[in-house]
Amino acid sequence: MTAACSDVPDDTSAADAGSPTRLIQLWSADTPAFGVFVPNERPRGEVAPDGSRLPPLYTSEGGASLGENPLLDYLFLNLEGNYDAEAVAAIAEGLDQSTSEGAPSLLVRIPPIERDGAETARARVLEALQLGADGVVVPHVRSPEEARLAVSFFADAGASVWSPDNPDGETLAMIMIEDAGALAAAGEIADTPGYSVLACGIGSLSGDLGSREAGEAGTQEVLQHSERVGLPNMITANAQDVEQRLEEGFLGLLMSGAGADEAIRIGRSAVGR
C-alpha cells in the first residue's frame, strides 16, 4: 500500500472542527482511559493460494462492532508491521456508523520512521488523519531529533495537536520510546513540545535491554518523565495487572484478546467509572 490514497478527502487540513474526542475529554480531566488493540478479523490459518501468509484484515463491520462496546474509550489500530490505508478507512468508517454516544477514539500506529524514511512516515501521518484517525502513534523514536521530526509531521498535516501548550487541540500525537538509546535520552525526548502522549514499548524495550526487569525499570523511568511534562502515558495491561498500572499512574490502559472486556471492567471499577 502506497502512502498516497485516492480516497483521501480533497481538503488539505487533517484537523476537523468539533467537540473533543473521547480520549481528549478523559485525559483533560486526568481520568484513565481504556482501549483495545483492533483485532485481526482474518480467520486463523488462512493463507494465500501460494501458501504465503496473508496480512491482517480489518473491516468497517468490525469497527462498527467495536464502536458499540460501551467499555471502550479508544481503539489502537496497530499497522506498525504492515501499513494499510484501507484498514484505517475501514475502521474509521465503522466507528462513524456506530449508534452509541461517545464513540471510541481511533489511534493508528504507523511503522517506525527509520523503516521507510521520513517522507513516507510524514505522508502516512497525513493520510491516517485525513482518513479519520483521531491520532497517530509513531513507534521506535530513537532520539530527541527524531522526536522533533515526528512532531513536525503533525504540523505539516495541519493538525491542531492536543498538548499542555494547546489544551484545545483535537488531534493526538503519540511518541514511543522502545530502545536503549532512546531511553538514555528520555528526558530530552519528553521535553519535546507539541505532542500528546509519551509511552514506552515495554516488550521491545525489554528485548533491547536484555530482560523484563530492565524493561520494567525503563518503563517506570519514561512514566516519570511523562508525568513531569504533564502528559498521559499508555501501557498494555490485563486483568492481573491493570489495578497496579493504574496505581502507578498510567492514564492509557491497552488491552487485547478475549479477556479485554473483563480487564477493562476491573480497571474502570478501580477508578470509579
ABEGO torsion letter per residue (X at the ends): XBABBAABBABABABBBEBBBAAAAAAAAGBBBBBBBBBBABBBGBBBAAGBBBBBBBBAAAAAAAAABAABABBBBBAAABBBAAAAAAAAAAAAABABBGBBBBBBBBBBAAAAEAAAAAAAAAAAAAAGBABBBBBGBABAAAAAAAAAAAAAAGBBBBBAABAABABBBBBBBABAAAAAAAAAAAABBGBABBBBBAAAAAAAAGBAAAAAAAAAAAAAAAAAAGBBBBBBBBAAAAAAAAAAGBABBBBBEAAAAAAAAAAAAAAGX
